[in-house]
Each structure stands twice: as C-alpha cells, then as structure tokens.
C-alpha cells in the first residue's frame, strides 16, 4: 500500500487544487476535458517510466553504459519516425495513436512481469552488459515520450478548430504538466512497493489513454488530414534544414541545451547512484527530482513566461535561456555536488519546458506550412534525440576520470552556449523582421 508522507501530501493537494481551479475558471466542453485527460496520462506515464529508466538500467546493465544507451535510443527513433509518417498517410491520427499505445502497453506489461523474474529482472540482479531487458527498457522509454507527445499534438490539432485551440490548448498543457508532477510523485511515494508495481501502474495509465481515445472516437472536425493520400517524402523536412541557414538556427535554438543537459544528466545519475545505491532509494531520488522539475515548470508556466514575453518580447526571450544556462554551468563547475547539480538540472529543464519551449514555438507562427509541419517534425523528433545522443557520445570520451568529466563538460558547455547565443540572436532578429513584414532574403 502506498503511504503518503512528508511533503508529498501538500504536493498532491496542490495538484488537485490547481485542477479544480482550472475547471472552475474555464467552461471547458467534453472534448477538451477528454483531450486534457489523454495528455495528462501520456505525460504522467512518461514521467513515471522516465523516473525508473536509470534505476533499472544501472541495476541490470551498469552505470558505465549510460552514455551508450542514450546513443542507441537515438537510432531507435528513426524507424518510429518512418512508421509515424507512413501511418498518418493511411489512417487517422487517432488510429495511429491507439496502435502506438497498445504496442507500448504490451511491451511495458511484459517488462513489468520480467522484472520480477530472477536472473532476468531485479531479484538478485548483478549488472551485466548482456541483460537485454535493461537495454530495451531504457531505449523504449526514451522513444515513448518523443513519439506519443508528437502523435498527441497531431491528433489534437486534427479535431480542434483554431478558435477553440486558443482557449483549450493552454488548459490542456497545464493538465499535462500536472500529469508529469503526478507521475514523479507516484514514483516517490510508491518506491517501497517495488519497481514492477510502478511499471504496472504506467500500463494502467496507458489503459486510460485508450479509454479516452475510445470516448473521442466520434469527434471529427473539418481539418482532419485526408486518409489514403500519398505522404510527403520523409526527407523533405531534412532538406529544408539543409537548404535554409535560418532553419539551422532554429534547430540550434531548439536543441542546443540538450547537449549540455546530457552532460549534467550523466553527472546527476553518477552521483545519485553512489549516494542512493539500492534501486528503491535511487527511484525515490528520481521521484523527488521529478517533483521539483515539474513543480518549478508549472509555477513558471503559470506566472512567469507570459510576463517575460509581454515585457521583453520574443527576440530578447530567446537570449534569456542561454544566458541562464551559462550561469548554471558556472555554478555546477564550482560546486559539483549531487544536490547542487540537481538544482542546476531543475533550473535548466524547468526553463526549457516552461520558458524556452513556448518562446521558440512562437517563431514558427509566421512561417509557411512546409516549415511548420515538415522541418519542425525533424527538429522536434530527430533533432532532440540526436542532440542528446551527441552529448552522450561526448561523455563516453571524457567520463573517466570523473574530474575530467567535470572540467571538460563545463568547457564544452560554454562553447556550445556561445554558438547557441549567436543563433538565438539571428533567429530573434529574423522573427522581428518577419513581424514587421520585411523581406529578409532567406
């Protein structure tokens, strides 16, 4: 039985209070409520599984293979991207999302069972590079977040009008942030119940996702993509990035922080595994960390991002995040302890989710459909995973001795931030010119 103790009760009450306030403030209809429920469980199950991926991998495979599994995760997303494009060319987004949910649900249900089997799962486990369950669990969890979130927004925009989206999407994203906070909290309060139990809870959440999709089965709006049309070439978005320097700038602004995040992500888990050696303690730490990331992100999204955008503008806001990241790198370099690095990661990730992501999404609004749908897909799906994999690969070269990792990752981070800041200035300048109606000669 899960025991709610310490600061977890106020955290859960806070989640409930925010949801109730949102329901009272907005006259949301049935479709919006179901979309919010759907996204709540997509994000919630991802954060639940994401909080478990390192504890499971470290105990089944070994900490030293962490950089390599992040690289492998990148290559796993490529066939899923092909399936995503092919599926949407033949079926409605709801069908593709339902099939993906069933496939992930079956995998994690089998994984939950195998985790209880001695010699394969966690009982009496000795880390081994040959443990395929550990490799598969980590890699599939990484793809789950990328694919399911992209599919959700493809589906949501296909059944929502522009006028409705302006009112409903902020509410839906707020509920998603609550889902991530709830998933992290469940890991924290349920770690004593066992890791297989928590994985089973994620499978139950996927059941709610399917139920939500079933209840939405009759919702159709005129902008649903035609079924059976030949799909655009999968590489069209890639060639747009190659041909247009400005889009390469958007790619850097969107993904530059992920290379730096990969550096500190490894340091965070390296130190946490030393201080919290059992899998239950490690999972508890990941739950606490997830609570802080998502709590700060939620607070920032509710009270901070809009104020900055109104008072500074998009161009200036694009520069705020690299400057903040540079300050975080300096702090982590000076005080490389677990909780300092955890605080730095909370800051970097919260400002990414709650500040940088909404800001960079605005720069797509003046662009044509080719950019918004083809190039953006490559940036959001492939670019994100490729940037994190690049950071992981660099770690594999500098991981030992640990002091080398601290110094080299800080130096590389500052170089990346300099490049990122330059492109943030270019993208912001382009956005201003686009808004003023000038031709910028792309």
N, C-alpha and C positions, 0 to 999 in steps of 0.2 A: 504494500500500500504506500502511495506517495504521501510524504509528510511535507507540509508547507511550513517553513520555519524561517526565523530571522527576517531579513529584508524582502523575502520572496512574497509574503502576503501583501505588503504595500505595493509591490510591483504588479502583482496580479490585479489588485483593486484599481490601480492606476489604468491598466489596460481596459478593464470593464468600464471605468468611469469615462474614459475618452470615447469608447464605442457608443455608450449611452448618449453622451453629449452630441456626437455626430448624428445619431438617429433623431434626436430632438430638433437639432438645428436645421436639418435638411428633410424636405419632403421627398424622400427617395422612393422610386417605384420598385416593383418586384424584380424587374430585370437588373436594375442597378444593385439591388441587395444580393441577388444571386451572383452577379459578377464580383462583387466585393467578397462574398463568401468563398468563391472559387479562387480568387487571388490570395486571400488570407491563408488558405490551406496550401496553395502552391508554394508561397514564400515561407510559411511556417514549417512545412515538411522539409524544405530545402535547408533551412537553418538548423532544424533538428538533426538531419543527416550530416550536414556540414560540420556541426559541432562534434560529431562522432568519428569523422573520417580519419583525422590524425591519431586519436587514441587507438582506433582499431588497427590502422596501418602500422604504427610504431610497435604495437604488441604482437602483430602477426608477421610482419616483414622486417621492420627495423628502421630506426631513425635515420640512418646514414643513406637510405634510398629515397628520402623525401624529395630532393630535387629531381631525381629521375622520374618519379611517378607523376610529377607536375608536367614534365615534358611529354610523357606518354598520354596524359589526359588531353593535351592539345591535338594529338593525332587522332584521338577517338572522336573528336567533334567533327572532323572532316566528313566521314560517311554520314553522320547525322545531318549535316548541312545539306548534303546531296539528297537524302531522304526527305528533308523538310521542303526543299524546292519541288521535288518530284511529287510529293504527297499533295501539296497545295495546288499543283496543276491539275489534279484529278479529283480531289474531294474537297468538301467544305472544311474550313479551319476547325470547326467543332469535331469533325470525324478524326482529323489528324491528331488533335489534342487528346481525344478519347483513346485512340490507339496508343499514343505515346504513354499516357497514364497507365494503361493496362500493362504495357511492356515493362515499365519501371516498377509497377506494383508487384508483378510476378518475380522480377529479379530480387527486389528487396525482401519479399516474403520468403524466398528460398534462402537468401543470405541470412535472415534472422534465424532460420532453422539451423543452417550450417554453423553459425556462430556458437551454437550450444553443443556441437559435436567435438569430443576430444580428438586431438590430432589434426583437426581441420580448423576448428574455431578457437574460442578463447580459453576453455578449460585446459589448464596445464600448458598453455602455449609457450613455445620458445621461438623468438623471432627467426624467420628463415626467408631468404630471398626466393625460395621456391613455393611459398604459400600464395597460390593464385587467388584465393578468396580476398586476401588483403589488398592485392593489386587491383582486382576487379572492383571491390567496394569503393576504393578511393576514386578511381577513374570514372566510374559510372555516376557517382555522386557529383563530381565536377561537371559532367555533361548535363545532369538533371537541371541544375539552375539555369544554365545558358539556354537550353532548348525549351524548357517549359515556360520560362518567362517570355521568350520571343514568341512562342505559339500563343500564349495568352493574349498578348497585345495584338497579334494578327487577328485573333478571334474577336476580341473586344471591339476593335475598330470596324470589323465587318458587320456588327449588329448594333452599332451606335451611330446616331446622327451627329453632325458637328455641333449643333446646338446643345444636344444632351451631353456630349462629351465634355464641353466646357464646364458643366455643373457637376457631372458624375465622376470624372477621372480623378480630380483631387481627393474626393471621398474614397474612391477605390484604392488609390495609392496609400492613403492614410491607414486604411484597414490592412493593407499588405504589410506596412511597417509594424502594425500591431501583431500581425501573424509572425513576423520574424522575432519580435520580442517574446511572444508566447512560446515559440519553438525553442529559443535559447533558455527560457525559464524552465521549460519542461525537462531539458537536459540537466539543469542544475538541481532541480528538486527531485528528479527521478533517477539520478545516477545510482543510488543504492539498490534500485530494483533490477539492475542488470542491463547491459548494453543490448542484448537481444530483445528485451522488453521495449526499449526505446525505439529500436528499428521497427518492431511490430507496430508501435504507435504511429510511425510515419506511414506505414502501409495502410493503417486505418484512415489516416488523413487523405490518402490517395483515393480511398473509397468515397469519402465526402466530395472530392473533386469530381468523380464520375457521377455521383448523385446530382451535383449542381449542374453538370453538363446535360444530364437527362432532363432536369426540370427546365432547362433553357432550350430544349430541342425545337420548340415551335417558334422561337424568336428569330425573325428574319427581317432585315432592313434592306432597302434597295441597293446599298453599296456592297453587298456580298460579292466576292470575286466569282466570276463565272467558272463553272466546273467543266473540266474537259478541255479547256483552252490549252494550246501548247505553251509550255513555260518558257520564260525568257532564259537565255543561256546563263548557266550558273556562274560563269566567269565575267559577265558583263559588269557587275559591280566592282570586281577586281581591276578590270581595265580602266574603269573610271578613275580609280585611285592612282593608277599608273600615269594616266594622261594629265591629270589636273593637280598641280602643286598645292593649290588651296585645300583640296580634299585630303592630301597627305598631311597637311597641317591640322585638319580636324581629327585625323587618325592619331596624331601625336598628342593633341589636347585631350582626346578621349581615353587614351591608353597609357600615356607616359607614366602616370602614377603607379600603374600595375607592376612595372619592373621594380620600382622602389618598394612597393608593398611585398613583392616576393622576397626581397632581402630581409625585411623585418619580420615577415611571416615565419621564415625559417628560424630566425633568432628567437622569436617568441616561443615556438614549439620546442626548440632545442632546450631552452632554459626551463620551460614548464615541465618537460619530461624528466628533467633532473630533480626538480623540487617536488613534483607530484608523480612518483614512479608507478603507482598502481593505475589500472585503467579506469577505475571508478573515480579516483582523485583527479586524474587527467581530464575525464569527461566533466567533472564538477567545475574545474577551472575553465574549460571551454564554455560551459554554460554561463558562468559569471562574466566572462569576456564578451560573449554574445549579448547578454543583457545590457552591458554598458554601451557596446557599439550601437545597438538598436534603440536604446533609450535616448542617447545623445542625438542620434539621427532623427528620431521622431521629434524631439524638442526643437532641433534646428529647423526641420521642415515646417513645423507649426509656427514658429515665431521669428526665425532668423533670415531664411533665404529670400522671402518676399521683400523684406526691408532692404536688404543689400541690393537686390535687383532694382528696386524703385529708386534708391538714393545714389547708387554708384553706376548703374547701367550694366548691360551685358558685357561690353568690352572690358571694363575695369574688373568685373567679377571673374572673368576668365583668368586674370592675372593674380587674383587673391589666393587661389588654391596652390599654385606652385610656390608662392612666397611662404605660405603657411607650412607647406611640406618641407621647404628648406629649413625653417625654424625647428620642425620636428626632428629632422635628420641631425641637426646640431645638438639637440638635447639628448637624443639616443646615443650619439657618438660620445658625448661627455659622460653620460651615466648609463652604461649598458647593463642594467639590472632588469630582472623579469618585469616588475610592476611599472618601471619607467617605460620600457619598450611596449608593454601592454597599453599604457596610457597614450603613447605615441601612435600605436596602431588604431586605438579607438578614435583618436583625433583624425588621422588620415582617412580611415574608412568612413567615419560618420560624415565628414565634409565631402567625401566622394559621393555617397548616397544622397545626402540631404542638401548639398550645395552645388557641387560641380556637375552632377548629372542633370538636374533641372536646367542649369545655366547652358550647358552645351547642347541640350535638346532644342533650345530656342534658336540656335544658329541655323538649324535645318529648316525653319519655317519659311524663309524667303526662297528656298531652293526649289528646283524643279523636281518632278516625280522620280526621275532617274536617280537623282542624288538621295532623295528621302527614302526610297524603297530598295534600290539595288546597292548603292555604295554603303548606305547605312547598315544594311544587313551584314556586309563583310566586316565593317568596323565593329559592330556590336557582338557578332558571334565569333568570327575568326580572329579579328584584331585583339579582342580581350584575352582570349586564351593564348594567342601567340605571344603577346607582351608578357603575360605571367610566366609562360614557358621559357621565354628568353631570360627572364630574371632567374628562374630556377636553374637554367643551364649555367649561367654565370656563377651561381652559388656552388655548383658541383666542382668548379675550378678553384674556388677560393675558400671552401668550407673549413679546411684544416691548415694550420692551427686556428682555433676559434678567434684569437686576437687579429689574425689576418683578415678573417671574415668581417670583423667589426670595422677595421680601418679601410679595407678595400671597398666594402659595400657603401660606406659613407662617402668616400671619394667618388665612386661611380655615380652615386645618387645625385651629388651636386652637379656633376657634368650633365646628367640626364635632365635635371631641373633647369639648367641654363638653356638647353635646346628646347625643352618644353615651354619655358617662359617666352622664348623668341617666337615660337609658333603661336602661342596664345595671343601675343601682341598682333601677329599677322592676321589671325582669324578674327580677332576683335575689330581690327581696322577694316577688314573686308565686310564684316557684318554691318558696321556703321555706314559704309559706302552703299551697301545694298539697301539699307533702310532709307538712305537719302536719295535713292534712285539713280545713282551714278553708275556708269559702266566701268568696271574695274579691270576689264581685259583679261579674264581668265583664259 
